[in-house]
Amino acid sequence: MQRSNALLVLEDGSEFQGRSMGAEGEFVGEVVFNTSMTGYQEIITDPSYWGQMVVFTCPHIGNVGVNEEDVEARRPHVRAIIARQISERPSNWRAAQSLPDYLRATGIPALSGVDTRRLTLLLRERGVMRGALSTVNLDPARLLAMARSAPAMHELAAVDAVTCSVSENWVEGAEPRWFDHADVVESLADGGPHIVLVDCGVKHNIPRLLRSLGASVTVVPAHTSAEQVLALAPDGVLFSNGPGDPQRAMGAIELARGLMARVPMLGICLGHQVIALAAGGRTFKLAFGHHGGNHPVQDLRTGIVAMTAQNHNYAVDPDSLEGLPLRVTHVNLYDGTVEGLRHSYLPVAGVQYHPEASPGPHDSLDLLQEFVGSLMREEIR
């Protein structure tokens, strides 16, 4: 099939040519890179990428096509995908369609044939930038103006764009996905805890795994009030991952503040930042973020290092924690950023990485197991 040319222009004027392999049109977004070697379907459907154009450093994607099981949301949330090579002919027994066909059907543009090594090095050097992509008008000056006039991520209420509209009981994917130890599942299956999952842009594998561990899960919008959550009689509350500047997730921050001393809480990624902000901490934007499945994180309590999956552009400022009842429990061994927090005397904690993976290493799956297990103990409940 003949492919049209396409052009990506960054706000600094850098130009990257490629072939259109997805939806046609013009698009703007924040350009980030992801270093994962597998799991492109999970990445494309991760709501944390809302408003972002994702550059895959893996030189070849699309070879296993797209299936109906490996989605992390009901639809893709990336603004565009950019790769060195995108396969048009999948070769996998689970493939329901090719990646280009899926992208065209869901309105997501894609550039193939791009010098992604040059693009990634540029983003590492200068930080994430806004970009404009077009498959219909390749005038660089025009695209540069579009990129520079696009709103910055901190100006957007990203969580509001991806959170659910109504509360619902999670029933999809009740079977264990990664947990193979039946003794754990059986021990929690009878009379498991009720967890309220605050949807800031939740990946589906979080409620899947909570269900596989025997918990019942109610998903609620990020703007739900503390009184509404408490009326659901939760044994614990989990604040999910999500996109954008955590300081713009004001509804979720207010909710976490209202629940702080009333129910056990766990935060994942943006949810971790929300808990820190609710307790009085601050966050800041990283130069090019953490996006990939190869981040070593050390648990300061045990010294154990786990390889983790990550997807975020913001981090908790450790200096802002001075005098607060929060202690740092995990750090990133790449850059020393805060990867985990725990309240000094309340059952409240958060981790910056993704214990549910999808995609990524499964080193930290025990974190969800520990959270669900803790809610079973009478002293917590």
N, C-alpha and C positions, 0 to 999 in steps of 0.2 A: 504494500500500500504506500502511495506517495505521501510523504509527510511534509507539512509546511514548516518553514523556518520560524524561529522565535527568538526573542531577545530579552535578556534580563539586564537592567541597569540599576546599579546601587546608588545610594544618595551621594557617594563620593565621586560619582562619574564613571566608575568601573563598569565595563560592558562584558557580557558573557553570551555568546551565541549558542544555539542548540536547535534541535528538532522538536517540534510539538508532538507529544505522545499522549495528550489528554484533552481536556476541554479547550475549546477555542475562545479567545476574547482577551480582555485586559484585566490585570489584577495587581493589587499592591499589598504589601505585607512586610513583616519583620523577617529578615533572613538569618537562619541559624543552621548549624551543622550537627549531624548525629553520627556518632562513630560506631554504632551497632553493626555487627556483621550479619545478623539475621533479624527477622521479625518486622520487615517493612510494613506488613499489613497492620500489625498492632500499632506501629508508630503512626501510620497515616490516619488511623481511627481514634487516636488518643486525643481526648478533648483538651489536654494541656497545650496542644499545638494550635489551638484556635488563633487565627490571625497571623500565623507564621508560615513562611516558605522554608521547607526543610531540605537541606543539602545532605545527601547521603555520601559519606566518605567511602563506603563500600562500593567498589567500582562497577558492580553488576547487581541489579535488583530486578524482580519480576519473574525470575526463572521458575518459581513454584506457583505462579499465578495468584489467584484470590479464591478463598473458600468461604463457607458460611459460618465457620466456627471461630476463626481467629480475629474477630472484630472486638474492639474495646468500646464501641459506642454504636448507636443505631445508624450513624452515617459518618463519613470522614469530616475532620475538623481542620486539617491543614489548609493553608491558603494555596499552596502549590508544592510540588516536589521537583527536585533537581538532581540529576544523576549523571554519571559518566556513560552508563549504558542501561537502558530499560528493555527487558526482553518482551517481545510480542507473542512468543510461543511458549506457554508454560509447559512444564514437564513434571507433573506430580499427580498422584492418584486422587488427591482431595480437591484439585483445582476445579472451580466451577466456571471461571472465566479468566481471561488474561488481565494483567494489571492495567494496560492502556484502555481496554474496554470498560473496566470498572471505573476508572478515573473519568472517562467521557460520560458514563451514565450518571455519575454523581457530581459532575460539574467542577472537577478539580483539574487544573492545568498541570502539565508535566513537561520538563525539558530534558531531553536525552542528548548525549554527545557533548556535554559541557565539561570544561576543564575544572573538575571539582577539586583537584589538588590545589590549583592556584586560588580558587574561590575560598576554600577552607583556610589556607594560610593567610589570606587577606582578612578574613573575619577574626582569626586568632590575633592578628597584629593590630587591627583597628577596632575590633569589637563588632557586635551585631549591628546591622544597619537596615534601614528601610530599603525596599527594592520595588521596582515596577517591572512587570513582565507582560509582554504582548505577543500574540500570534497573528495579529491583524494589521498593526501599524508599527514598523520597526525603526521609527525615527528616534535616534538616541537622545536628542535634545528634549523632545517631548516626553519621553519616558523618564528622563532625569528630573524634569519638573514635577511629574506625577509622584516620583519617589520622595522628593523633598517636601511635597505638600501633604503626603499621607500622614495621618495621625500617629504619634508615637504610642507604644504599647501602654505606657503609664497613664495615658489620657483616656484609655478605653476601659469600660466596665466589662471586662472579659468574662468574669464569672456569671454575670447576669445573662450573657449570651448562650451559655452552655448548661446552666442548671436546669433541673426538671421543673415543670410547671405545677405539678401536684404531687402529694405524697402517695407512695405505693409500696405494697409488699413485694419484695424481690422473690421471684419464683424461677426465673430462667437460670439454667446452669446449676441445678441443685447437686448434681453429681460431682464428686471430687475431681479436680483437674490436675493438681500436682501432688497432693498428699496421697501417698500410696499406703501409709501405715494405718491399716484398718483399725488397730487397737485404739488409736487416738480418736478417729472418727466415731467409733462405737461408744467410747467413753463419754463423748459429749452429745451424742445423738438424743438421749432421753432427757427432757427437761432442760434443753440448752438455753443460753441467755438470749434476751431480745436486744439487738443492737440497732440503734437509730443511726443511719448513715447519711451525713449531711453532704449533699451533692454539690460540690464546687466545680464539677467537671469530672465525675468519677469514671475510672476505667472499670469495665465490667468484671474484670478478674478479681477485684476486691470483694464485691458481694458474692461472687462465685465461691471464693475460698472461705469466706465467713460461713456460708451455707454448708460447705463441705465439712466444716469443723463442728457442725451441729447447731449453729446459731440461727435464729430467725432474724430477718433483716427488713427494716422499714426504711426506704429511701425518702428523704425530705428535701425540699428546695433550700438553697443556701440562705434565703431571706426568712426562713421560719423563725418564729419567736421562741424564746426559752420556755415560756409557758406552754406553747403548743407541743414542743418536744417532750416536756415532762408529763404532759397529759397522755402520751403514748406509753408511759411506764417503762422506759428503757433501763436495762441493766448497765448499759454503756453506750457512749456516743463516739462515733468515728467521723472525723472531718477528712474529706477525701482530697486527692490531688485536684489541680485545676490550672487554668491559664492566667497569664497577666500578672500585674503588680498586686501583691497581696494586700497592700494598703488600700486598694480600691474595693476589696471584698468586705465592705463595711457591715453588711448584714451578717455575714459569717463571723466576723470579729465580735460583733455585739452579742451574737448567740453564744459564742465560746465564753465570753465574759460572764454572761448570765448563768451559765451552767458550771462554772469553774469549781465551786465548792459543793455541788449538788449531785454530781454523777461522774463516774470514771470516764475519762476521755483519752482518745488517741488521735493524733494527727499524722497524715501522710503527705509529704511534699508541701503543696500549698497549705494543706491543713496543719502541718507542723508550724509554718510561718504564721498562720492565723492564730494558733494558740500562743505563740510568742508575743504577737502584737496585743492579744487580749490581756496578757499578763503584764504589759507595760514595756515590752522590748521594741526594737526597731529592726527594719530590714533594709537591705541595699541591693542595687542591681550589679550583677557580675558582668565582667567585660564581654564574655561570649557564652556564658552559662555552662551548665553541665547537661549534656545530652548524649547518652550512650549506655552501654552495658558493661563498662570496664573500669568503674570507679572503686578504688580500694577505700574502705571505711573501717576505722578502728573503734572498737568498743573500749572506752577508757576504763571501764569497770573490770574488764577481764583481760584486756590486751589482745583479744581475738580480732583478726582482720577478715572482713568479708568483701567479696567482689559484689558490687551492687549495680542495679539499673537506676538511672537518674534522668530527669527531664525537668529542668527549671532554670530560670534566668535570674532568680533572686535568692538571697541567703539572709540568715539572721545575723545581725551585728553582735558579736560577742561582747563588745564594750558596753552595749546597752543593757546587758543582763546584770551588771554590777548592782548589788543591793536588792535584786529581785529574788523571789523564792524559786528560781529555776537554776538547775545545774546542767552543764554540758556533759552529755554521756557518750557522744560519738563525734569523730572528726574525720574530714576527708584528707587522706594522705597525699593527694595531689597538691592541694593548695591550703590546707589547714582550716577550711571553712567548717562551720558548725553543721553537723549531720544528725545530731540527736539531742533532745532535751528531756528532762524529767523534773516535775515539781518536787520541791523539798519535802512536803508533807501531805500533798493530795495525790490521789491516783490519776495523775494527768501526765502525759508524755507525748512526744512527737519525734518523727524521723524524717529527714530530708529526702532520703532515697525511697525506692519503691520495693517493699518486701514482697509484693504480689508479682513482681517481674512483668512478664508479658509485653515485650520480650526482655530477656536478660537472665543473669545468673539467679539461681534459686537459693543462694546461701542464707538469705534472711527470712525465709518462709516461717521460721519458728517464731518470729515476732508476732505474727497474727495468731499463731497457736497459743502463745503466752497470753496475749490480750484476751482471747476468748476464754482460756482456762482460768484467768484471774477473776473473770466475772462469775465463774461458777462457785468461787469460794465465798463462804458466808461472811467473812470479815470484810470483803470488798462490797458485796451486795447489800 
